[in-house]
């Protein structure tokens, strides 16, 4: 574990030594981008630093509805509602369906944002499929992550195609996809919608692909209105208006950053000699591995990657190389040269 004094960009300083940083979730590098920060500062001057009232208040700021509609158009859903975090967005959906008429099922590796009372994950898709097909009395709610960091879901979602989807309400956490995958950063919503589920809800953090502290839920008009009419939504403080306004104002910058990220991924894949070191999904900038020796080798050669146990110290080690739009061609080339020199034991 390392402690630093500022947000990690493409490089970080540890004990006076500079390292290239290929970790975190700032996929577009917006948090440290000067233009993005300038837009954010201007919006803080207009909207203030926080908004600590309910969206049900008799005084309402128009930017909330504007950004909800803006995001719904990008993602391709009928409606959207924003929250103060991706975790809270997931908890709103989970709480809504925690009723006697529904049976909740959790796919392998589903993020805890979608849990209530530490629901048990299924160890395999085969076990999950059998359990769902045996259910006959309640409406099935299936929770899963789009980017599960095991290569099982995005981009093909093949396991879903074995299920009776017309009878299933599908809830997908697309926190690591929204803003960077899909057409115009729309994530997986349109693809999942084509599977013709009984109902589709996608929740996410907006802090990874869009660089702001907020979350969102996408779905049908009826479903989003139902969520907005809950005590959970009415009692929660919303995302800061300045953050939401910045997301909208930075649309052209975000598109440029997304293009740069795609170029960085292409450069990496063209220059890495042994892709078998990693598990990765086409179109996503994370490259997962379970090799402590490799993580140490990278650090010894001036590169820090994501490498810790998540979400608790009792969970498995999560090691991954993360490319961002802020990395330069030289950064990518250096990373590839070091990886290509890693001694692989036969």
N, C-alpha and C positions, 0 to 999 in steps of 0.2 A: 504494500500500500504506500502511496506517495501523497503528500499534502502540498498543494501549490496555492499561490496567492491570487490567481486570476483565472479567467475562463480559458481552458486549453484550446489553442488554435492548432495550426499545422505543426507547430513546434511548442515544446514546453521546456522549462528550465528546472532541473532537480539538482540540489546541492551544487549549484554553480555550473552545471554542465547542461548543454542544450541537446535535446533529443528531438528527432522527428516523432510526431504523434499520429498513430494510425489506430485510434480507438474512439470511444464515445458514440454519440448518436447525432452529432451535428452534421448531418449528411450534406447539406448545402452550404455549410459554413456561414450561415446568416448571422449568428449571434455576435460574431466579431467583425462583420462586414461594415465598413464605414458608412456606406450609403444606407444600408438597412438601419443602422443605429441612428442616423440623422433623421430618417422618417419616424422612427420610434420616439425620439426626443421631441420632435415637433408635435406628435400626437399626444404625448404626455402633457405638453403645455395646453392643449385643447381640452383633453378629457380628464386630466388629473392622473395621479399615480395608481389609483385603485378605485373600485366602485363596490362599496360594501353593502349595497341594498339588494333586495330581491328584484328579479325581473318582473314580478307581479305588482310592483309598486305603482302608485297612481302617477308618478313621474317616471317616464321611460326615455332612454336615450336611443335614438333611431339607429345607431350603428349596429346594434345587436341584430335586429331584423335584417338589415342590409347585408351583413356578413353571413348570416344564416342562409339567405337566398343566394349569395355569391358562391359560397362553398357547395351548396346543393347543385348548382349549375356545373361547377367543375367536376364534381364526383359523379353526377348523373342520376341523382336521387330526386324524388318528389320534394322532399323536405329535409331540413337539417336543424339541429339545435346545438348551440355551443354551451360548454360548461367551463369551470375554472381549471380543470385538468382532465387528462385522459383517464386517469384512475377513477375520478368521480363520475365521468361519463359511463364507464363500464359498470360501476356500482349502481348507478341509476337503472340501467337496463336489467342487471341481475336482480335487484330488489323488486322491480316491477313484476318480473316473472316468478318470484318466489311465493307462489300462491298454490293452493291445493289443486287447481285445474291443470297445472303444468308439471312436467317431469323434466328436470334439468340434467343434461349430459355434458361432460367436459372431455373434449378430444385431448390426446396426449400433448403435453407441453403447453397447455393453455396458460396465459398469463394470469396472475393472481388478481388483476384488476376486474376480472369477470367472476371472481369467486364470492360466495357468501357462506360464512361459517366453515371455511376451509373444506369446500367440497372435494371429494375424491376424484382424482384424474384417472382415466382409463390408461392402462399401461400400453395398450396397442389399439390400432384401428380395428383389428379383427374382433377383439373383445367388445369394443364400442358398438360395432355393427351388429353383433349378436344381441347385445342388450337392447338396442333400439328396436330391432325387429321383434323382440319378445314383448315389448311394451304395447299395450292395446287399450288402456283405459284413459290415458291422459295425453294432452298435446305435448309433443316432444320439442324441447328447446335445446338446440345443440350449440355449444360455445366452442370456439377455436380461435387460434391466432392465424393471421395470413402468413406472416413471416415468423416461423416457429424456430428458426436457427437449427433445424435438423434436416431441412430440405424436403419435408413431407408435404407441405401444403402449396404455397405459391411456387410457380405460377400456374400449375395445371390442376391442382385440387383433385387429383385422380381418386382419392379415397372417398370423396363425397359422392362420386358418381355411382357408388354401389349402394347408396342409401335411398329410401323412399322419400325423396326430397319434397314432393308435393304435399306431404303430411308433416313436414318439419319446419319449425321457425328457426332460422339460422342466424346466429349472432356472431359476428366476426370482429376481432380486434385487429385493426389495420394500422396500428400506430407506427410501424416501421415501413409502411408502404405509402400511406397518404403523403402527397407532395413530391414523391420521387418515382414511383412506379405507375404504370398505366398511362393512358393518353392524357397529356397535359398534367401529369401528376395526380390523376384521379384515383389512383390505387386500384383495388380489386372489385369495387362495387359493381361495375357494369358486367364484368365476367361472372361474378357470383349471381347476379340477377338473371343471367342467361340460363342458369341451372333450374329455374322455375320452382323455387321453394315456396312453401306455404306463405312465408313472410321472410323478409331479409332486413336485418339491422346491422349496420357497421358502426362501431365506435372506434375512437382513436385519440391519441395525443396529437396536438398540433405543434408540440415542442421539438419534434425530431425533423420532419420534412419542411415545416414552415417556420421554425425558429421562434415561436412565441409560447408563453405559458398559458395554455388553454387546451381544452378537449372538445370533441364534437361527436354527435350521433347522427347517422343518416338513415333514412327509411321512407316509408310511405307517409302521406299527409296524416292519415288516421293514426298511425303508430306514433309519430312524433308529437301530434297533438295530445295523445293519451299520456305520453311521458311528461309533457309540459304541464299537464293538469294534476300531477302528483304533488304530495306534500314535500317529497324529496327535492323536486325541482324548485318549488316555490320557496322553500326554506334555505336554499343554498345561494351563497353569493356567486355572481357570474364571473366570467373571465373579465379582465380589465379592458375597458373600451379602447384604450390606447393600443393594446396589443392587437386586438381584432382589426382596428383601422389600419394598422401597419401591414398586416397580412394582405389586405386589399390593395393598399397603396403601392406595395412592392411587387405587384404581379409581374411586371416586365423583368425586374431584377431576378425574381424567383425562376422565371423561364430561362434566363441566361445561365443562372447557376445550375439548373437541371441539365442543360446542354453540356456544361463543363464537366459535371459529374459523369455523364455518359461517356465523354471523351476520356476521362481518367480511367474509367472501368475498362474501356477498350484497350488503352495503352497498357494497363496492368496485365490483362489476359493475353495480349500479344507477346509480352516479354517474359512472362513467368514460364519456366521450363518444366515444372512439375505441378500441374493443377491437382493431382491426386492427393496432395497434402491437405486439401481443403474440401469442406462441404459448402456449397454455395448455390444460390438460385440465379438463373439468368436474369439480368436486369436489376439485380440488387447489389449494393456495394459492400456487402459483408462477406468475409471468407473465414469460416469457422474451422477450428482445429482443436484437437485434444492431445497436445504434446508440450509438456512443461519444458522439455529441453529446447524446443524450438522457440518458445517464448523467451527463455533465458538467453538464447543465442541472439535473438533480435535485440534484446536490451544491451547485451555486451557490445553490439555493433551500432549502438546509438539510436535504436528504435523502440518506442514503447507502444504496446498494443493493449487492447482490452483483455484482462486476465485476472478474474476474480470469481469467487463463488457467489451465485445469485439464484434466488433472491435472499437466501440466508446462508450463513456459514456452513450449514449442514447439507446444502445442495451441491450439485456437481460443479466442477470448475468450468467457467465459461471463458473461452479464449477465442478471440476473433480479431482479424485485421479489418479495419474499417476505412474505406476510401472516402474522401470528401471533395467537394468542389473547390475547396481552398488549397488543396495540394497542387504543387507545380509539377511539370513534366520531370524536372530534376528529382523531386521527391519520389515520384513513382519509379523512376529508373534506379535510384539508389536502393529502394525497397526490393525491387526485382533482383538486382545484383546480389544483394545479401541473401535473399531466399534461394537464389540459384546456386549459391556457394555453400548452402547448408548441407552437411554430410548426411546423406540418407543411408541408414543401415539396411542391408538386404536381408 
